Amino acid sequence: MKIKSKITHLNVDEIASKTGNIYKSVRVIGKRARQLSATQKEELNEKLAEFASDVDNLEEVFENREQIEISRYFERLPKSTTIASEELVNDELFFRKPQEEDKDISENL
């Protein structure tokens, strides 16, 4: 899946129709964006840990091009909110509606 890294315009009505309410859609997008952001942060930290040194030499910090390139790569990635929005619009995002689940459970009792 290719996601544009530039600003995109999304149809508010289309986003709202996915959950029946724009606020619920924004909440779903926000939760998914936090998941994606945490995953990216973890991946970045793992890659940067490979180059970590025990010595805090100021010259080494400025000379380590690998770390700079890795950081730049992650900065150029599309924002997690953009990815989450695109996933919701393209029906690639699974979310549950707790109110309906509670209703189903109480009806079965």
C-alpha positions, 0 to 999 in steps of 0.5 A: 500500500502506497501512502502519500507523504504530502498533505491530503484532503479527506472527505469528512462525510466519508470518514464519518460514514465509517463509524456513523459519527465524525467524533468516533471516526477521529477517535478510531483514527487517533488510537490507530495513529498512536499504535503506528507511532509507537511501532515506528518509535520502537523500530527507530530505537532498535535501529539507533541502538545498533550504533550506540556507544558507551562513550559520550564523545561529542565528536562521535555524535556529530560524525555518526552519519548512519544515525543521521540517515536513519533519523532522516528516513523516519522523518520522511515517512508519512505521519501516523495520522495520515496512515490511520486516516487512509486505512479507515477510508480504505476499509483496512482498519478493524475496530470494534463498537463496544456498545454493540458488543455489550448489547449482544452479550446482555441479549444472550443472557 
